[in-house]
Amino acid sequence: MLYRLLKSIQTGEVQSLTEIARKLEISQDMVLRMAKELTNKGYLQEIGADCNIPLESCPDCPVSSSCQVPVRHWFLTEKGKASIAGD
């Protein structure tokens, strides 16, 4: 399940907490708990609600090419990318 969450975030196939929960067939609360755990372990990084200015130092950030401020959005860290590499 954690792998599927990481893979969904990596591919960008889901864009909201609701879409992630629907795709994984779990509650939004469970998605938040899983994302928090993966963030604590260094696989994900959450983009804060105050992150609304694209910076050159954030090339992998999904917000850097978007004009919308995310409510809740995560991206894979290097550790997260390495954990699902090789598919």
Secondary structure, 3 states (H helix, E strand, C coil): CHHHHHHHHHHCCCCCHHHHHHHHCCCHHHHHHHHHHHHHCCCEEEECCCCCCCCCCCCCCHHHHCCCCCCCEEEECHHHHHHCCCC
